[in-house]
């Protein structure tokens, strides 16, 4: 007896497909009119809202063979929620658009929606609409909104010489998980690192907490600590001097040492040059009581002829480390 082929998105058609997955999506605490009309209606209690958008492309940002549809949904949500948190805001709603190749199994799309719901539902964030299109390559585009709750946004441009540089969240673990998947040498305890790559866990509450504590600048670490620290320094017209990871985050280095040895690399390469952990990198005036979860990584210093704005030093030198992810050069 021949097994029946799994239905694809082409088998259902657009209206039936939408009807099949909309019940899987969460409704948020600020959602007034959810998906189903030409546009959703979202409350903005603050009178302002933050907005950020991001795109994930199959084969460029994720591989179907490496994880489930729910993993891709979780990752798509979390990397965008982190952008909102890095402004000091609390995420409230998102819209998601997708390009789906016609052979895509309906079950994969439903799994993707469950991943969105697992990430957004507990936070009260609604998935309130989007768009679908057919195409040759699977693409996910997410736009997320956030509430500043009366606070000023924390920008990248506010760091000043003398400020403390601090970080909340994971460092290097997603890069290690990616390296394991790319090498094909996975197993045992390595699965926790792979999970950290497939399902990043941003310190979302740390963003608003940093804003309340008086953070002068902030951003999430998506493309690597060195690259993103350089962006913050450049916008602030300053330089950042970071302590060596072995001194500032010794536990993170130790946790990666075994896997790094097997893959014949240095764990500090993942901590400094790896991205996609989506922790919060922030600066605070010296003497500030840092919010729980933040670890001091270094200091902000004035730019000079020798070290122009945007320079990131580790110790007293520019590190010989690939600085992080670049969409067009990596």
PLY file of the C-alpha trace (Angstrom):
ply
format ascii 1.0
element vertex 330
property float x
property float y
property float z
element edge 329
property int vertex1
property int vertex2
end_header
0.00 0.00 0.00
1.50 3.33 -1.06
1.66 6.02 1.60
-0.27 9.16 0.78
1.97 12.12 -0.04
2.09 14.89 2.54
0.06 17.93 1.39
2.02 20.95 0.24
1.14 24.63 0.28
0.29 24.35 -3.42
-2.29 21.66 -2.64
-4.25 23.91 -0.29
-4.20 27.28 -2.03
-3.88 30.64 -0.31
-7.22 31.03 1.50
-7.32 27.49 2.84
-3.67 27.70 3.83
-4.19 30.91 5.80
-7.24 29.46 7.52
-5.19 26.45 8.55
-2.44 28.34 10.39
-4.03 31.52 11.76
-5.43 29.68 14.81
-1.85 28.71 15.70
-0.72 32.34 16.09
-0.85 34.24 19.40
-2.87 37.40 20.00
-0.99 40.08 21.89
-1.87 42.26 24.84
-2.05 45.40 22.66
-3.87 43.82 19.70
-7.20 45.53 19.00
-7.94 44.09 15.54
-5.95 40.91 14.77
-5.16 39.28 11.45
-8.07 38.82 9.06
-8.62 42.36 7.77
-6.57 44.49 5.40
-4.56 45.73 8.37
-4.27 44.95 12.04
-4.91 47.61 14.69
-2.48 47.80 17.59
-2.73 50.02 20.66
0.19 52.38 21.34
-0.28 53.40 24.98
2.91 55.48 25.00
1.86 57.49 21.95
5.01 56.24 20.17
6.18 52.83 19.09
9.47 51.26 18.10
9.58 49.32 14.84
12.24 47.02 13.41
12.32 44.58 10.53
14.50 41.67 9.51
14.71 39.07 6.73
15.82 35.44 6.87
16.65 33.63 3.63
16.93 29.87 3.37
20.50 28.80 2.70
21.80 32.17 3.87
20.42 32.51 7.41
19.08 29.02 8.07
19.13 25.52 6.60
16.08 23.29 6.64
18.26 20.23 7.23
19.62 21.66 10.48
16.38 22.18 12.40
12.61 22.14 12.41
10.09 24.65 11.19
9.49 25.56 14.84
13.21 26.33 15.23
13.06 28.74 12.27
9.90 30.37 13.67
11.50 30.79 17.10
14.68 32.25 15.63
12.77 34.63 13.33
10.82 35.95 16.29
13.65 36.20 18.81
16.17 38.04 16.67
13.55 40.72 16.01
12.31 40.89 19.60
15.93 41.51 20.63
16.11 44.60 18.40
13.15 46.10 20.24
14.56 45.22 23.66
17.86 46.86 22.68
16.02 50.19 22.36
14.86 49.82 25.96
11.34 48.96 24.81
9.05 46.01 25.41
7.90 44.13 22.28
4.15 44.10 21.69
3.30 42.79 18.22
4.72 41.58 14.93
3.73 40.86 11.36
5.34 38.08 9.36
5.56 37.75 5.57
6.82 34.65 3.80
7.87 33.50 0.36
7.09 29.79 0.11
8.17 27.44 -2.67
5.03 25.53 -3.78
6.43 22.12 -2.68
6.76 23.32 0.95
4.90 20.85 3.20
1.93 22.37 5.02
3.20 20.64 8.17
6.45 22.66 7.99
4.49 25.92 7.84
2.31 24.88 10.77
5.45 23.96 12.71
6.92 27.38 11.88
3.80 29.06 13.28
4.09 27.02 16.47
7.66 28.25 16.86
6.46 31.85 16.53
3.81 31.18 19.15
6.28 29.51 21.54
8.50 32.60 21.35
5.83 35.31 21.37
2.90 33.91 23.33
4.49 33.94 26.83
5.56 37.57 26.25
2.09 38.76 25.28
3.33 39.59 21.78
0.79 39.12 19.01
1.47 37.84 15.52
-1.04 40.11 13.87
-0.79 39.57 10.13
1.61 39.58 7.22
1.63 38.28 3.67
2.26 35.12 1.67
3.78 34.71 -1.75
5.07 31.85 -3.86
8.70 31.88 -4.94
11.72 29.75 -5.65
13.39 30.24 -2.26
11.96 30.22 1.26
12.13 33.73 2.78
10.81 35.00 6.11
10.39 38.73 6.77
9.42 39.90 10.25
8.44 43.38 11.40
8.11 43.88 15.14
6.75 46.76 17.23
7.51 47.79 20.78
6.34 50.07 23.59
8.77 52.49 25.26
6.46 52.85 28.30
7.24 56.54 28.64
11.02 56.15 28.56
13.43 57.72 26.11
14.81 55.20 23.61
18.36 54.05 24.28
20.35 54.76 21.13
23.73 53.55 19.94
25.06 57.11 19.93
25.03 57.96 23.64
28.20 56.29 24.96
30.70 58.71 26.49
34.36 58.33 27.56
34.50 56.89 31.05
31.31 54.85 30.67
31.35 51.18 31.58
30.72 48.64 28.78
28.56 45.73 29.94
26.74 42.77 28.43
23.78 40.63 29.43
23.10 37.24 27.85
25.13 34.55 26.13
28.36 35.00 24.17
29.90 32.55 21.71
27.43 29.72 22.17
25.46 30.25 18.96
28.71 30.50 16.98
29.90 27.24 18.53
26.59 25.56 17.66
26.87 26.77 14.08
30.44 25.46 13.86
29.29 22.05 15.09
26.49 21.87 12.53
28.76 23.02 9.72
31.39 20.42 10.67
28.89 17.57 11.02
30.63 16.61 14.29
27.73 16.76 16.74
26.56 14.57 19.57
26.13 14.29 23.33
26.52 17.52 25.26
27.14 19.40 22.01
23.38 19.46 21.47
22.98 22.28 24.01
25.23 24.51 21.89
23.37 23.55 18.72
20.14 24.40 20.51
21.54 27.81 21.40
22.19 28.42 17.71
18.84 27.14 16.47
16.85 28.76 19.28
18.68 31.85 20.60
17.62 33.08 24.02
18.06 36.86 24.09
18.05 38.61 27.45
14.90 40.51 26.46
14.09 41.83 29.92
17.63 43.19 30.20
16.92 45.89 27.60
14.18 47.73 29.51
16.07 47.07 32.75
19.15 48.78 31.31
17.04 51.73 30.16
15.58 52.12 33.65
19.09 51.97 35.14
20.29 54.85 32.95
22.09 53.10 30.07
23.68 55.67 27.79
23.84 53.44 24.67
22.73 49.93 23.76
22.33 47.42 20.95
21.87 43.68 20.62
24.81 41.50 19.60
23.56 39.90 16.40
26.61 40.02 14.13
29.41 39.45 16.63
30.69 41.29 19.71
33.56 43.06 17.92
31.50 44.13 14.90
28.55 45.36 16.95
30.74 47.03 19.56
32.44 48.84 16.69
29.07 50.04 15.40
28.14 51.40 18.82
31.54 53.07 19.20
31.32 54.62 15.74
27.87 56.07 16.36
29.06 57.45 19.69
32.25 58.96 18.25
34.32 56.96 20.71
36.36 53.76 21.06
35.70 50.75 23.27
38.43 49.00 25.22
37.36 45.47 26.16
39.04 43.18 28.65
40.24 39.83 27.24
37.41 37.26 27.44
39.49 35.04 29.74
39.33 37.88 32.30
35.82 39.28 31.71
33.81 36.11 30.92
35.98 33.18 32.06
32.99 30.87 32.55
31.93 31.38 28.92
35.45 30.58 27.72
35.66 27.48 29.89
32.26 26.21 28.72
33.39 26.35 25.08
36.94 25.09 25.55
36.26 21.38 25.00
34.29 21.82 21.79
36.81 24.39 20.53
39.66 21.94 21.09
37.89 19.23 19.11
37.25 21.67 16.26
40.81 22.99 16.53
39.88 26.59 17.19
40.12 29.15 19.99
36.90 29.69 21.99
37.62 33.41 22.21
37.16 33.55 18.43
33.51 32.57 18.97
33.05 35.00 21.85
34.58 37.97 20.04
33.66 37.20 16.43
30.58 35.01 16.66
27.06 36.40 16.61
23.41 35.38 16.89
23.28 35.04 20.67
21.44 38.40 20.68
22.60 39.52 24.12
22.35 43.17 25.18
25.52 45.28 24.86
25.15 48.51 26.81
27.14 51.37 28.28
26.49 52.95 31.67
27.94 55.93 33.52
30.77 54.89 35.83
29.46 53.97 39.26
26.03 52.87 38.04
24.56 49.85 39.81
24.23 47.50 36.86
20.97 45.59 36.43
20.99 41.92 37.30
22.61 39.78 34.61
24.99 42.41 33.24
28.74 41.72 33.25
31.37 44.43 32.79
33.38 43.88 29.60
35.39 47.10 29.45
35.29 50.88 29.15
34.48 53.65 26.69
37.43 55.88 25.78
37.95 58.96 23.65
38.90 58.56 20.00
42.34 59.68 18.90
44.51 59.94 15.80
45.92 56.50 16.61
42.52 54.97 17.37
39.70 56.70 15.47
36.04 56.47 16.44
34.69 52.96 16.00
37.89 51.20 17.08
37.49 48.26 19.45
40.55 47.22 21.42
40.89 44.00 23.39
43.43 44.71 26.07
45.55 47.36 24.38
45.47 46.09 20.81
43.12 45.56 17.88
42.51 41.79 18.00
43.47 39.57 15.08
39.98 38.07 14.98
37.45 38.02 12.18
35.11 40.68 13.60
31.76 39.05 12.86
29.00 38.51 10.32
28.73 40.67 7.19
25.77 39.87 4.92
27.65 40.73 1.74
31.26 39.73 2.51
30.92 36.62 4.69
0 1
1 2
2 3
3 4
4 5
5 6
6 7
7 8
8 9
9 10
10 11
11 12
12 13
13 14
14 15
15 16
16 17
17 18
18 19
19 20
20 21
21 22
22 23
23 24
24 25
25 26
26 27
27 28
28 29
29 30
30 31
31 32
32 33
33 34
34 35
35 36
36 37
37 38
38 39
39 40
40 41
41 42
42 43
43 44
44 45
45 46
46 47
47 48
48 49
49 50
50 51
51 52
52 53
53 54
54 55
55 56
56 57
57 58
58 59
59 60
60 61
61 62
62 63
63 64
64 65
65 66
66 67
67 68
68 69
69 70
70 71
71 72
72 73
73 74
74 75
75 76
76 77
77 78
78 79
79 80
80 81
81 82
82 83
83 84
84 85
85 86
86 87
87 88
88 89
89 90
90 91
91 92
92 93
93 94
94 95
95 96
96 97
97 98
98 99
99 100
100 101
101 102
102 103
103 104
104 105
105 106
106 107
107 108
108 109
109 110
110 111
111 112
112 113
113 114
114 115
115 116
116 117
117 118
118 119
119 120
120 121
121 122
122 123
123 124
124 125
125 126
126 127
127 128
128 129
129 130
130 131
131 132
132 133
133 134
134 135
135 136
136 137
137 138
138 139
139 140
140 141
141 142
142 143
143 144
144 145
145 146
146 147
147 148
148 149
149 150
150 151
151 152
152 153
153 154
154 155
155 156
156 157
157 158
158 159
159 160
160 161
161 162
162 163
163 164
164 165
165 166
166 167
167 168
168 169
169 170
170 171
171 172
172 173
173 174
174 175
175 176
176 177
177 178
178 179
179 180
180 181
181 182
182 183
183 184
184 185
185 186
186 187
187 188
188 189
189 190
190 191
191 192
192 193
193 194
194 195
195 196
196 197
197 198
198 199
199 200
200 201
201 202
202 203
203 204
204 205
205 206
206 207
207 208
208 209
209 210
210 211
211 212
212 213
213 214
214 215
215 216
216 217
217 218
218 219
219 220
220 221
221 222
222 223
223 224
224 225
225 226
226 227
227 228
228 229
229 230
230 231
231 232
232 233
233 234
234 235
235 236
236 237
237 238
238 239
239 240
240 241
241 242
242 243
243 244
244 245
245 246
246 247
247 248
248 249
249 250
250 251
251 252
252 253
253 254
254 255
255 256
256 257
257 258
258 259
259 260
260 261
261 262
262 263
263 264
264 265
265 266
266 267
267 268
268 269
269 270
270 271
271 272
272 273
273 274
274 275
275 276
276 277
277 278
278 279
279 280
280 281
281 282
282 283
283 284
284 285
285 286
286 287
287 288
288 289
289 290
290 291
291 292
292 293
293 294
294 295
295 296
296 297
297 298
298 299
299 300
300 301
301 302
302 303
303 304
304 305
305 306
306 307
307 308
308 309
309 310
310 311
311 312
312 313
313 314
314 315
315 316
316 317
317 318
318 319
319 320
320 321
321 322
322 323
323 324
324 325
325 326
326 327
327 328
328 329
